[in-house]
Amino acid sequence: MFTGIIQTVGQIEHTTPMGEDVKLHITCNGLDMQDVIIGDSIAVNGVCLTAISLSNSHFEAHVSKETLSVTVGFEAAEEGHTKPVNLEKALRLNDRLGGHLVSGHVDGVGQVVRFEELGDCWRLDVRAPHVLSKYIAIKGSICVDGVSLTVNNVDKDIFSMNLIPHTLENTTLKNLGIGSRVNLEVDQIARYVERMTEWMTQTNTDEPA
């Protein structure tokens, strides 16, 4: 589990093809790795990945074909160029929950439709896949490329958020533009509420008259 509070922006230095999978080579950029061991989870742009090798400054993660098919951000960077990614180590039971509970299991890929400066902040509008829209609520939480954000407005499949300067300075969201694709994870509570409602409806329907 994670919180959506980004601890550092790392860099994908390069990717190594592994059949239909890939191996990522990522610099940690100051992230304290002393309490991380091989097999631990690290969220990379909101995707829970397993560290398969590590040092104080780098780690490697194996990304499966399935994960590649439902997320964005792990495409091979142009030769000689690195790719910035949001990093967060897994939550410990005694950690502060500054954002919201995030599983690192991406629900879908959204697309930026508006990104503009509003005073000291920036407004970010994202179009979500239609199937996810029912889980997105005003003043609810959502995870965008691993960043825990509060939804300010919802209009059909498009939801809006305000990004404060601190968020822009300390995440990759400052690099977004119109048309950028982002990993989305909806609030887990919304999914559980839907499942409970479905179960109650089915139970009532199945009861004998």
GIHU-V390325 format. One record per residue. N is the residue number from 1. RES is the residue in three letters. SS is DSSP state (@ for helix, = for strand, . for the rest). PHI is phi in whole degrees, 0 to 359 (* if undefined). NEAR is the number of other ideal C-beta (glycine too) atoms within 10 Angstrom. Layout:
N	RES	SS	PHI	NEAR
N	RES	SS	PHI	NEAR
//
This chain:
1	MET	.	*	16
2	PHE	=	224	26
3	THR	.	243	20
4	GLY	.	82	26
5	ILE	.	262	20
6	ILE	.	291	24
7	GLN	.	266	19
8	THR	=	192	17
9	VAL	=	257	19
10	GLY	=	266	26
11	GLN	=	225	18
12	ILE	=	282	23
13	GLU	=	286	15
14	HIS	=	193	17
15	THR	=	239	17
16	THR	=	242	12
17	PRO	=	298	9
18	MET	=	226	12
19	GLY	.	67	7
20	GLU	.	267	10
21	ASP	=	262	14
22	VAL	=	222	21
23	LYS	=	248	15
24	LEU	=	264	23
25	HIS	=	248	16
26	ILE	=	238	26
27	THR	=	275	19
28	CYS	.	273	21
29	ASN	.	52	15
30	GLY	.	90	12
31	LEU	.	294	19
32	ASP	.	290	11
33	MET	.	255	18
34	GLN	.	295	6
35	ASP	.	260	8
36	VAL	.	255	18
37	ILE	.	237	9
38	ILE	.	301	11
39	GLY	.	102	9
40	ASP	.	287	15
41	SER	=	263	18
42	ILE	=	226	25
43	ALA	=	277	29
44	VAL	=	241	26
45	ASN	.	52	28
46	GLY	.	87	30
47	VAL	=	255	25
48	CYS	=	288	21
49	LEU	=	237	23
50	THR	=	260	14
51	ALA	=	286	21
52	ILE	=	258	13
53	SER	=	201	12
54	LEU	=	200	19
55	SER	.	216	9
56	ASN	.	291	11
57	SER	.	237	13
58	HIS	=	219	17
59	PHE	=	210	26
60	GLU	=	240	18
61	ALA	=	221	23
62	HIS	=	266	16
63	VAL	=	246	20
64	SER	.	283	13
65	LYS	@	304	11
66	GLU	@	298	10
67	THR	@	297	18
68	LEU	@	300	16
69	SER	@	283	8
70	VAL	@	239	13
71	THR	.	226	22
72	VAL	.	230	18
73	GLY	.	108	24
74	PHE	.	249	21
75	GLU	.	296	11
76	ALA	.	301	13
77	ALA	.	287	15
78	GLU	.	300	8
79	GLU	.	303	6
80	GLY	.	87	6
81	HIS	.	240	10
82	THR	.	260	15
83	LYS	=	235	21
84	PRO	=	289	18
85	VAL	=	219	26
86	ASN	=	283	25
87	LEU	=	238	26
88	GLU	=	212	26
89	LYS	=	286	20
90	ALA	.	297	16
91	LEU	.	290	19
92	ARG	.	261	9
93	LEU	.	297	5
94	ASN	.	261	5
95	ASP	.	279	13
96	ARG	.	286	9
97	LEU	.	263	13
98	GLY	.	283	9
99	GLY	.	254	20
100	HIS	.	211	20
101	LEU	.	292	16
102	VAL	=	235	26
103	SER	.	270	14
104	GLY	.	83	22
105	HIS	.	256	13
106	VAL	.	294	23
107	ASP	.	271	21
108	GLY	=	179	17
109	VAL	=	247	17
110	GLY	=	257	25
111	GLN	=	227	17
112	VAL	=	289	18
113	VAL	=	245	15
114	ARG	=	202	13
115	PHE	=	206	18
116	GLU	=	217	9
117	GLU	=	283	9
118	LEU	=	229	9
119	GLY	.	67	7
120	ASP	.	276	8
121	CYS	=	251	14
122	TRP	=	234	20
123	ARG	=	263	16
124	LEU	=	240	24
125	ASP	=	249	19
126	VAL	=	232	26
127	ARG	=	270	16
128	ALA	.	267	24
129	PRO	.	305	13
130	HIS	@	306	10
131	VAL	@	295	10
132	LEU	@	266	19
133	SER	@	301	16
134	LYS	@	293	11
135	TYR	@	267	21
136	ILE	.	257	21
137	ALA	.	231	15
138	ILE	.	301	11
139	LYS	.	69	9
140	GLY	.	273	17
141	SER	=	258	21
142	ILE	=	212	27
143	CYS	=	252	27
144	VAL	=	242	25
145	ASP	.	51	30
146	GLY	.	88	30
147	VAL	=	260	25
148	SER	=	285	24
149	LEU	=	228	23
150	THR	=	259	13
151	VAL	.	281	18
152	ASN	.	263	14
153	ASN	=	204	13
154	VAL	=	227	16
155	ASP	=	227	10
156	LYS	.	58	9
157	ASP	.	268	17
158	ILE	=	255	17
159	PHE	=	236	26
160	SER	=	240	16
161	MET	=	219	20
162	ASN	=	254	17
163	LEU	=	253	21
164	ILE	.	280	10
165	PRO	@	306	11
166	HIS	@	301	8
167	THR	@	296	20
168	LEU	@	296	16
169	GLU	@	289	10
170	ASN	@	245	16
171	THR	.	220	25
172	THR	@	276	21
173	LEU	@	298	24
174	LYS	@	297	15
175	ASN	@	271	12
176	LEU	.	288	20
177	GLY	.	210	7
178	ILE	.	303	11
179	GLY	.	95	9
180	SER	.	299	17
181	ARG	=	257	15
182	VAL	=	225	26
183	ASN	=	283	26
184	LEU	=	239	23
185	GLU	=	230	28
186	VAL	=	281	21
187	ASP	.	296	20
188	GLN	@	298	17
189	ILE	@	301	14
190	ALA	@	298	17
191	ARG	@	293	12
192	TYR	@	293	10
193	VAL	@	298	12
194	GLU	@	298	12
195	ARG	@	296	10
196	MET	@	296	10
197	THR	@	295	10
198	GLU	@	299	10
199	TRP	@	297	10
200	MET	@	295	10
201	THR	@	294	10
202	GLN	@	296	10
203	THR	@	297	9
204	ASN	@	295	8
205	THR	@	290	7
206	ASP	@	281	7
207	GLU	.	294	7
208	PRO	.	293	3
209	ALA	.	289	2
//
